[in-house]
Structures are given as C-alpha cells and as structure tokens.
Amino acid sequence: MQPTAFITLITALTAAGLSVAHAADTELKLVSIPEMKAVYGQIQPRNTVLARARLGGTVARLTITEGDLVKAGDVIAEVKDDKIDFQIKAVDAQLQGLKASMNDAQVELDRADRLVRSGATSTQRLDQLRTQLDVITNQVRQAEAQRSLLVQQTSEGAVLAPSDGRVISVPVTRDAVVMAGETVATIAGGGFFLRLAIPERHAHQLSQGAQISIEAGGERLEGELVKIYPQIEGGRVTADVEVDGLDTDFVAARVLVELPIGNRDALVVPSSSLSSRAGIDFVAVREGDQVVERAVVAGRPLEINGEEKIEILSGLAAGDVVVTK
C-alpha cells in the first residue's frame, strides 16, 4: 500500500468514529457555576480630605498641581498677610520704648534705694518707684506676648497637607486672595477601592466576601466584595470592592467588573476536548462503539477545582460521553 493511501485510510477511519488509543471518556453532567453580571465600578479614594488656609491673605507660593503625590505635613502653599508684618514692626517699636522706660525706672529705683539707706528720702518714694518698674515690666511682657502671637500667625500662613495621598483638585491660583478656612487643595488618600452601583433586582443575590473579577488597564485583577450598603438610591445598590494592584492614576475612572449574582446549571467540558476548524468548534462524543465530532457553541472559559473548563452553550446534552485525549 502506498504511504499516501495509508494516511488517507487512517484519516477516514478516525473521522468515521473509530476509537482512538489513550482516549478518556467523560460523561457530561450539569454543574453549578456562578452567574456573572457585568457592571462598571469607579475608583474611589477611601478618604477625601481638604487642605485649608489657616490665615486670610494672598497666596504667595503654590507648590502643587492636580495629580501630584504629597506626604502628610508637606508645605503645599503659603498665604501671606502684609498687615501682620506692619503689626510686628509696630510692636517692635513699642517694645523699644517700653524697654527704655524700664531702664530709666530701674536707674531711679537704684538711686532711691541709696538715698533711703542714707536717710535722704522716704521709703514711700522707693515703693512708688518699685511699683512703677513692675508696671513697665508687665507692659514689656505683654508686648512680647503680642509679638509672639503675630509671629505665630505668620507661620500659620503655610498650608500643610493633612495626609498622604494624591492631589485631585486645586481651586486656587498664585496671587489669589483667600479667607481663613478656605480650601486650597483636595487630597485623596487612605488607599483606593472600587465603588459599584448595581441594579436593585440583584440586591438579594449579593453576598459579602464574594470574589470579584476586574478588568483594569488591560489586566485581570481579583477583588473581594467587602461592603454592601443598605440604602438604595436611584434603583441601585452601592457596594465596595477591595482590590490589590489597582491603578490609581485617575480617580473616579470606570473599570469593568464581573459580579457574581447567583448560580446556574451549565455543561462544561475539559478545554482539551475542544477543537476548531474553519471557525467552528467541535467536541468528540462517543456514540456506542463509535466516536463522532459534534459542532458546538462554546462559551467562556472557566476554572473549576483548578482545571480549565469550557462552557458549552449548545450542541451537547447531559449524559453525553465526551472523549478527551
């Protein structure tokens, strides 16, 4: 027999349904798989904190812009009030005069003390000078405290980042006038998570702790449903998902999420039993003593008990015996 004819005979016998060595038979049974719902989630920060101006005045320096990463305590802006500088200069001038008066009072007190010891003056005059010196000394202390208060107000012109995070909003510009308590920047920090808005008809199928599949930035990530909020707004249930490795370059970015909302019965076959020719999927099935190939419509791939499976939407039924190699 010619080699070409022998190969043709072998191909025909296989196509006709002769059993193949090393083949394994698997009887199809309905298995329960999670029913997935595709929804969109938004990347949200755990905390959104405001960096506020503690002092009213003009923004003299602004060191951040949207998208910058900051650490808690970083100086992100500086607000300057020129009136405080003038007030400090006025207090300094007052202090100079008070200190001169205090020196004169001290000299008069020392002179009166010598005169009292020599009997040239009365102790009443000495007491008056001592009281006068105490009054001036207290005035000096008061002026020094007032100056310290003004210096402290000047230092409060530095706007500090309240926490670590990413700057998402800067509503002021340099040379802008701001009031005390006005927002200079909004900072997203404390980590990021996904917030989902799910149609309320699926509310009872949600379960806390469910594993969530996420597609973000072209990558497949796994997350956990950690919180389901009891209040329904606009016909939707709000839920939070914790995800490791989430891209946080864009706050409020939408990512595709596959959410389990229950279970359903399905037929699955090992991925090795599926073959494709001319764009059509085939599965080898045993019918009596013969093996035939059936055209099927394949669904999405699944992982069940660590094995790669393919869901079969049509072309097979429960009880069929699938031949795998």
C-alpha positions as a Markdown table, in Angstrom:
| # | Residue | x | y | z |
|---|---|---|---|---|
| 1 | Met | 0.0 | 0.0 | 0.0 |
| 2 | Gln | 1.3 | 3.5 | -0.9 |
| 3 | Pro | 2.1 | 5.8 | 2.1 |
| 4 | Thr | -0.4 | 8.4 | 0.8 |
| 5 | Ala | -3.2 | 5.9 | 0.7 |
| 6 | Phe | -2.3 | 4.6 | 4.1 |
| 7 | Ile | -2.6 | 8.1 | 5.6 |
| 8 | Thr | -5.9 | 8.7 | 3.9 |
| 9 | Leu | -7.3 | 5.4 | 5.2 |
| 10 | Ile | -6.2 | 6.3 | 8.8 |
| 11 | Thr | -7.8 | 9.8 | 8.5 |
| 12 | Ala | -11.1 | 8.3 | 7.1 |
| 13 | Leu | -11.3 | 5.7 | 9.9 |
| 14 | Thr | -10.8 | 8.3 | 12.6 |
| 15 | Ala | -13.4 | 10.6 | 11.0 |
| 16 | Ala | -15.8 | 7.6 | 10.8 |
| 17 | Gly | -15.6 | 7.2 | 14.5 |
| 18 | Leu | -13.1 | 4.5 | 15.4 |
| 19 | Ser | -11.9 | 4.8 | 18.9 |
| 20 | Val | -8.5 | 6.3 | 19.5 |
| 21 | Ala | -5.9 | 4.8 | 21.8 |
| 22 | His | -5.3 | 6.6 | 25.1 |
| 23 | Ala | -8.7 | 8.3 | 24.9 |
| 24 | Ala | -10.6 | 9.1 | 28.1 |
| 25 | Asp | -14.4 | 9.2 | 28.4 |
| 26 | Thr | -16.2 | 11.8 | 30.5 |
| 27 | Glu | -19.9 | 11.7 | 31.0 |
| 28 | Leu | -21.4 | 15.2 | 30.9 |
| 29 | Lys | -23.3 | 16.4 | 34.0 |
| 30 | Leu | -24.9 | 19.7 | 34.9 |
| 31 | Val | -22.6 | 21.6 | 37.2 |
| 32 | Ser | -23.4 | 24.7 | 39.2 |
| 33 | Ile | -21.4 | 27.8 | 38.1 |
| 34 | Pro | -21.6 | 31.4 | 39.3 |
| 35 | Glu | -23.9 | 33.7 | 37.3 |
| 36 | Met | -21.9 | 36.8 | 36.4 |
| 37 | Lys | -23.2 | 40.3 | 35.9 |
| 38 | Ala | -21.0 | 42.9 | 34.0 |
| 39 | Val | -21.1 | 46.3 | 35.7 |
| 40 | Tyr | -18.9 | 49.3 | 35.9 |
| 41 | Gly | -17.1 | 50.4 | 39.0 |
| 42 | Gln | -15.4 | 53.7 | 39.9 |
| 43 | Ile | -12.0 | 54.0 | 41.5 |
| 44 | Gln | -12.6 | 56.0 | 44.7 |
| 45 | Pro | -10.3 | 57.1 | 47.5 |
| 46 | Arg | -11.0 | 55.9 | 51.0 |
| 47 | Asn | -10.6 | 59.4 | 52.4 |
| 48 | Thr | -11.0 | 62.8 | 50.7 |
| 49 | Val | -9.5 | 65.5 | 52.9 |
| 50 | Leu | -9.3 | 69.2 | 52.4 |
| 51 | Ala | -6.1 | 71.3 | 52.8 |
| 52 | Arg | -7.4 | 74.6 | 54.2 |
| 53 | Ala | -5.8 | 78.0 | 54.7 |
| 54 | Arg | -5.4 | 78.8 | 58.4 |
| 55 | Leu | -4.7 | 82.5 | 57.6 |
| 56 | Gly | -6.5 | 85.0 | 55.4 |
| 57 | Gly | -4.4 | 86.8 | 52.8 |
| 58 | Thr | -2.8 | 86.4 | 49.4 |
| 59 | Val | -1.4 | 83.1 | 48.0 |
| 60 | Ala | 2.3 | 83.9 | 47.7 |
| 61 | Arg | 3.5 | 80.4 | 46.8 |
| 62 | Leu | 1.8 | 77.3 | 45.4 |
| 63 | Thr | 3.9 | 74.2 | 45.0 |
| 64 | Ile | 1.4 | 71.6 | 43.9 |
| 65 | Thr | -0.9 | 70.8 | 41.0 |
| 66 | Glu | -3.5 | 68.2 | 40.2 |
| 67 | Gly | -2.1 | 64.7 | 40.1 |
| 68 | Asp | 0.9 | 65.3 | 42.5 |
| 69 | Leu | 1.6 | 62.9 | 45.3 |
| 70 | Val | 2.1 | 64.6 | 48.7 |
| 71 | Lys | 3.0 | 63.4 | 52.2 |
| 72 | Ala | 1.3 | 64.5 | 55.4 |
| 73 | Gly | 2.9 | 67.7 | 56.7 |
| 74 | Asp | 4.3 | 68.9 | 53.3 |
| 75 | Val | 4.0 | 72.6 | 52.7 |
| 76 | Ile | 1.8 | 72.8 | 49.6 |
| 77 | Ala | 1.2 | 76.6 | 49.6 |
| 78 | Glu | 2.0 | 79.8 | 51.5 |
| 79 | Val | -0.5 | 82.5 | 52.4 |
| 80 | Lys | 0.9 | 85.9 | 53.3 |
| 81 | Asp | -0.9 | 88.8 | 55.0 |
| 82 | Asp | 1.2 | 92.0 | 54.8 |
| 83 | Lys | -0.7 | 93.7 | 57.6 |
| 84 | Ile | 0.8 | 91.3 | 60.1 |
| 85 | Asp | 4.3 | 92.5 | 59.2 |
| 86 | Phe | 3.3 | 96.0 | 59.9 |
| 87 | Gln | 1.8 | 95.0 | 63.2 |
| 88 | Ile | 5.0 | 93.2 | 64.2 |
| 89 | Lys | 7.0 | 96.4 | 63.3 |
| 90 | Ala | 4.6 | 98.5 | 65.5 |
| 91 | Val | 5.0 | 96.1 | 68.4 |
| 92 | Asp | 8.8 | 96.2 | 68.0 |
| 93 | Ala | 8.8 | 100.0 | 68.2 |
| 94 | Gln | 6.5 | 99.8 | 71.3 |
| 95 | Leu | 8.9 | 97.3 | 72.9 |
| 96 | Gln | 11.9 | 99.6 | 72.3 |
| 97 | Gly | 10.1 | 102.5 | 74.1 |
| 98 | Leu | 9.0 | 100.3 | 77.0 |
| 99 | Lys | 12.4 | 98.8 | 77.5 |
| 100 | Ala | 13.9 | 102.3 | 77.6 |
| 101 | Ser | 11.3 | 103.3 | 80.2 |
| 102 | Met | 12.1 | 100.2 | 82.1 |
| 103 | Asn | 15.8 | 101.0 | 82.2 |
| 104 | Asp | 15.1 | 104.5 | 83.4 |
| 105 | Ala | 12.7 | 103.2 | 86.1 |
| 106 | Gln | 15.4 | 100.7 | 87.2 |
| 107 | Val | 18.0 | 103.6 | 87.5 |
| 108 | Glu | 15.6 | 105.7 | 89.5 |
| 109 | Leu | 14.8 | 102.8 | 91.8 |
| 110 | Asp | 18.5 | 102.1 | 92.4 |
| 111 | Arg | 19.1 | 105.8 | 93.2 |
| 112 | Ala | 16.1 | 106.0 | 95.6 |
| 113 | Asp | 17.4 | 102.8 | 97.3 |
| 114 | Arg | 20.8 | 104.5 | 98.0 |
| 115 | Leu | 19.1 | 107.6 | 99.3 |
| 116 | Val | 16.8 | 105.6 | 101.6 |
| 117 | Arg | 19.9 | 103.9 | 103.1 |
| 118 | Ser | 21.5 | 107.3 | 103.7 |
| 119 | Gly | 18.3 | 108.8 | 105.1 |
| 120 | Ala | 17.9 | 111.4 | 102.4 |
| 121 | Thr | 14.5 | 110.2 | 101.2 |
| 122 | Ser | 11.5 | 108.3 | 102.5 |
| 123 | Thr | 10.6 | 104.6 | 101.9 |
| 124 | Gln | 7.3 | 105.8 | 100.3 |
| 125 | Arg | 9.2 | 107.2 | 97.3 |
| 126 | Leu | 11.1 | 103.9 | 97.0 |
| 127 | Asp | 7.8 | 101.9 | 97.0 |
| 128 | Gln | 6.4 | 104.2 | 94.3 |
| 129 | Leu | 9.4 | 103.7 | 92.0 |
| 130 | Arg | 9.3 | 99.9 | 92.6 |
| 131 | Thr | 5.6 | 99.8 | 91.6 |
| 132 | Gln | 6.3 | 101.9 | 88.5 |
| 133 | Leu | 9.1 | 99.5 | 87.5 |
| 134 | Asp | 6.7 | 96.5 | 87.9 |
| 135 | Val | 4.1 | 98.1 | 85.8 |
| 136 | Ile | 6.5 | 98.8 | 82.9 |
| 137 | Thr | 7.9 | 95.3 | 83.2 |
| 138 | Asn | 4.5 | 93.8 | 82.8 |
| 139 | Gln | 3.8 | 96.1 | 79.8 |
| 140 | Val | 7.0 | 94.7 | 78.2 |
| 141 | Arg | 5.9 | 91.2 | 78.8 |
| 142 | Gln | 2.5 | 91.9 | 77.3 |
| 143 | Ala | 4.1 | 93.4 | 74.2 |
| 144 | Glu | 6.4 | 90.5 | 73.8 |
| 145 | Ala | 3.5 | 88.1 | 74.1 |
| 146 | Gln | 1.6 | 90.1 | 71.4 |
| 147 | Arg | 4.6 | 89.9 | 69.2 |
| 148 | Ser | 4.9 | 86.1 | 69.6 |
| 149 | Leu | 1.2 | 85.8 | 68.7 |
| 150 | Leu | 1.8 | 87.8 | 65.5 |
| 151 | Val | 4.8 | 85.7 | 64.6 |
| 152 | Gln | 2.7 | 82.5 | 65.1 |
| 153 | Gln | 0.0 | 83.9 | 62.8 |
| 154 | Thr | 2.7 | 84.5 | 60.2 |
| 155 | Ser | 3.9 | 80.8 | 60.5 |
| 156 | Glu | 0.3 | 79.7 | 60.0 |
| 157 | Gly | 0.4 | 81.1 | 56.5 |
| 158 | Ala | 2.0 | 77.8 | 55.5 |
| 159 | Val | -0.7 | 75.4 | 54.1 |
| 160 | Leu | 0.1 | 71.8 | 55.1 |
| 161 | Ala | -1.0 | 68.6 | 53.5 |
| 162 | Pro | -3.3 | 66.9 | 56.1 |
| 163 | Ser | -2.5 | 63.3 | 54.9 |
| 164 | Asp | -0.6 | 61.2 | 52.4 |
| 165 | Gly | -2.3 | 61.0 | 49.0 |
| 166 | Arg | -2.8 | 62.3 | 45.5 |
| 167 | Val | -3.9 | 65.9 | 44.8 |
| 168 | Ile | -7.2 | 65.8 | 42.8 |
| 169 | Ser | -8.2 | 69.4 | 42.9 |
| 170 | Val | -6.5 | 72.8 | 43.4 |
| 171 | Pro | -9.3 | 75.5 | 43.3 |
| 172 | Val | -6.9 | 78.5 | 43.8 |
| 173 | Thr | -4.0 | 80.1 | 41.9 |
| 174 | Arg | -1.0 | 82.0 | 42.9 |
| 175 | Asp | -1.7 | 85.7 | 43.9 |
| 176 | Ala | -5.3 | 84.8 | 44.7 |
| 177 | Val | -6.9 | 86.2 | 47.8 |
| 178 | Val | -8.2 | 83.5 | 50.2 |
| 179 | Met | -10.0 | 83.7 | 53.5 |
| 180 | Ala | -9.2 | 81.7 | 56.7 |
| 181 | Gly | -10.7 | 78.2 | 56.3 |
| 182 | Glu | -10.9 | 78.3 | 52.5 |
| 183 | Thr | -9.9 | 75.2 | 50.6 |
| 184 | Val | -6.6 | 75.3 | 48.9 |
| 185 | Ala | -6.4 | 71.7 | 47.7 |
| 186 | Thr | -8.4 | 68.4 | 47.8 |
| 187 | Ile | -6.3 | 65.3 | 48.6 |
| 188 | Ala | -7.4 | 61.7 | 48.0 |
| 189 | Gly | -5.7 | 59.4 | 50.5 |
| 190 | Gly | -6.1 | 56.4 | 52.7 |
| 191 | Gly | -6.0 | 53.9 | 49.9 |
| 192 | Phe | -8.3 | 53.3 | 46.9 |
| 193 | Phe | -11.2 | 50.9 | 46.3 |
| 194 | Leu | -13.9 | 50.2 | 43.7 |
| 195 | Arg | -17.4 | 51.5 | 44.3 |
| 196 | Leu | -20.1 | 49.7 | 42.4 |
| 197 | Ala | -23.7 | 50.7 | 41.6 |
| 198 | Ile | -25.7 | 47.5 | 41.0 |
| 199 | Pro | -29.3 | 47.3 | 39.8 |
| 200 | Glu | -31.6 | 46.6 | 42.8 |
| 201 | Arg | -33.0 | 43.5 | 41.3 |
| 202 | His | -29.7 | 41.8 | 42.1 |
| 203 | Ala | -29.5 | 43.1 | 45.6 |
| 204 | His | -30.6 | 39.8 | 47.3 |
| 205 | Gln | -28.0 | 37.8 | 45.2 |
| 206 | Leu | -25.1 | 39.8 | 46.5 |
| 207 | Ser | -23.0 | 38.3 | 49.3 |
| 208 | Gln | -20.3 | 40.0 | 51.3 |
| 209 | Gly | -16.9 | 38.3 | 50.8 |
| 210 | Ala | -17.7 | 37.2 | 47.2 |
| 211 | Gln | -14.7 | 37.1 | 44.9 |
| 212 | Ile | -14.9 | 39.7 | 42.1 |
| 213 | Ser | -13.1 | 39.7 | 38.7 |
| 214 | Ile | -12.0 | 43.1 | 37.5 |
| 215 | Glu | -10.5 | 44.2 | 34.2 |
| 216 | Ala | -8.4 | 47.4 | 34.6 |
| 217 | Gly | -5.8 | 48.7 | 32.3 |
| 218 | Gly | -5.9 | 45.6 | 30.2 |
| 219 | Glu | -5.1 | 43.4 | 33.2 |
| 220 | Arg | -7.3 | 40.9 | 35.1 |
| 221 | Leu | -7.4 | 41.5 | 38.8 |
| 222 | Glu | -9.2 | 39.8 | 41.6 |
| 223 | Gly | -11.0 | 41.6 | 44.4 |
| 224 | Glu | -13.4 | 41.0 | 47.3 |
| 225 | Leu | -16.8 | 42.4 | 47.9 |
| 226 | Val | -16.3 | 43.9 | 51.4 |
| 227 | Lys | -19.3 | 46.1 | 52.0 |
| 228 | Ile | -22.9 | 46.3 | 50.8 |
| 229 | Tyr | -24.8 | 49.5 | 51.7 |
| 230 | Pro | -28.4 | 49.0 | 52.8 |
| 231 | Gln | -29.7 | 52.2 | 51.2 |
| 232 | Ile | -30.9 | 52.0 | 47.6 |
| 233 | Glu | -30.6 | 55.2 | 45.6 |
| 234 | Gly | -31.9 | 55.6 | 42.1 |
| 235 | Gly | -32.8 | 52.0 | 41.8 |
| 236 | Arg | -29.2 | 50.9 | 42.5 |
| 237 | Val | -27.4 | 49.2 | 45.4 |
| 238 | Thr | -24.0 | 50.6 | 46.4 |
| 239 | Ala | -21.2 | 48.2 | 47.2 |
| 240 | Asp | -17.4 | 48.5 | 47.8 |
| 241 | Val | -14.7 | 46.1 | 46.5 |
| 242 | Glu | -11.2 | 45.8 | 47.8 |
| 243 | Val | -8.6 | 45.3 | 45.1 |
| 244 | Asp | -4.8 | 44.9 | 45.3 |
| 245 | Gly | -2.8 | 46.4 | 42.5 |
| 246 | Leu | -5.5 | 48.9 | 41.4 |
| 247 | Asp | -4.3 | 51.6 | 39.1 |
| 248 | Thr | -4.8 | 54.9 | 40.9 |
| 249 | Asp | -3.5 | 57.4 | 38.3 |
| 250 | Phe | -7.1 | 58.5 | 37.6 |
| 251 | Val | -9.6 | 59.0 | 40.5 |
| 252 | Ala | -13.2 | 58.1 | 39.5 |
| 253 | Ala | -12.0 | 56.1 | 36.5 |
| 254 | Arg | -14.5 | 53.4 | 35.4 |
| 255 | Val | -13.4 | 49.8 | 35.2 |
| 256 | Leu | -15.3 | 46.7 | 34.1 |
| 257 | Val | -16.3 | 44.3 | 36.9 |
| 258 | Glu | -17.8 | 40.8 | 36.7 |
| 259 | Leu | -20.0 | 40.4 | 39.7 |
| 260 | Pro | -21.4 | 37.1 | 40.9 |
| 261 | Ile | -25.2 | 37.4 | 41.4 |
| 262 | Gly | -26.1 | 33.8 | 41.9 |
| 263 | Asn | -25.6 | 30.3 | 40.5 |
| 264 | Arg | -26.9 | 28.5 | 37.4 |
| 265 | Asp | -26.5 | 25.0 | 35.9 |
| 266 | Ala | -24.3 | 24.6 | 32.9 |
| 267 | Leu | -22.5 | 21.9 | 30.8 |
| 268 | Val | -18.7 | 22.2 | 30.9 |
| 269 | Val | -16.1 | 20.1 | 29.1 |
| 270 | Pro | -12.3 | 20.0 | 29.5 |
| 271 | Ser | -10.6 | 22.6 | 27.4 |
| 272 | Ser | -8.5 | 19.9 | 25.7 |
| 273 | Ser | -11.6 | 18.2 | 24.3 |
| 274 | Leu | -12.4 | 21.3 | 22.1 |
| 275 | Ser | -11.0 | 21.6 | 18.6 |
| 276 | Ser | -11.7 | 24.2 | 16.0 |
| 277 | Arg | -11.7 | 24.0 | 12.2 |
| 278 | Ala | -12.8 | 26.7 | 9.8 |
| 279 | Gly | -14.1 | 28.8 | 12.6 |
| 280 | Ile | -16.3 | 26.0 | 14.0 |
| 281 | Asp | -15.8 | 24.4 | 17.4 |
| 282 | Phe | -16.1 | 20.6 | 17.6 |
| 283 | Val | -16.2 | 18.1 | 20.6 |
| 284 | Ala | -15.6 | 14.4 | 20.2 |
| 285 | Val | -18.5 | 12.4 | 21.6 |
| 286 | Arg | -18.9 | 8.6 | 21.9 |
| 287 | Glu | -22.0 | 7.1 | 20.4 |
| 288 | Gly | -22.0 | 3.4 | 21.0 |
| 289 | Asp | -18.8 | 2.0 | 19.6 |
| 290 | Gln | -18.0 | 5.0 | 17.5 |
| 291 | Val | -16.6 | 8.4 | 18.2 |
| 292 | Val | -18.1 | 11.3 | 16.3 |
| 293 | Glu | -17.5 | 15.0 | 16.3 |
| 294 | Arg | -20.3 | 17.4 | 17.1 |
| 295 | Ala | -20.4 | 21.1 | 16.2 |
| 296 | Val | -20.9 | 23.1 | 19.4 |
| 297 | Val | -21.3 | 26.7 | 20.5 |
| 298 | Ala | -18.6 | 27.3 | 23.2 |
| 299 | Gly | -19.0 | 29.8 | 25.9 |
| 300 | Arg | -16.4 | 31.5 | 28.1 |
| 301 | Pro | -13.5 | 29.5 | 29.8 |
| 302 | Leu | -13.9 | 28.6 | 33.4 |
| 303 | Glu | -11.6 | 27.3 | 36.2 |
| 304 | Ile | -13.3 | 24.6 | 38.3 |
| 305 | Asn | -11.3 | 22.9 | 41.0 |
| 306 | Gly | -8.1 | 24.1 | 39.4 |
| 307 | Glu | -9.0 | 22.6 | 36.0 |
| 308 | Glu | -9.5 | 24.6 | 32.8 |
| 309 | Lys | -13.0 | 24.1 | 31.5 |
| 310 | Ile | -15.1 | 25.4 | 28.6 |
| 311 | Glu | -18.9 | 26.0 | 28.9 |
| 312 | Ile | -20.9 | 24.5 | 26.1 |
| 313 | Leu | -24.0 | 26.6 | 25.2 |
| 314 | Ser | -25.5 | 24.3 | 22.6 |
| 315 | Gly | -24.6 | 21.0 | 20.7 |
| 316 | Leu | -24.3 | 18.7 | 23.7 |
| 317 | Ala | -26.7 | 17.5 | 26.4 |
| 318 | Ala | -26.3 | 16.0 | 29.9 |
| 319 | Gly | -25.5 | 12.3 | 29.6 |
| 320 | Asp | -23.3 | 12.6 | 26.5 |
| 321 | Val | -19.9 | 10.9 | 26.8 |
| 322 | Val | -17.1 | 13.2 | 25.7 |
| 323 | Val | -13.8 | 11.8 | 24.5 |
| 324 | Thr | -10.7 | 13.6 | 25.6 |
| 325 | Lys | -7.1 | 12.9 | 24.9 |
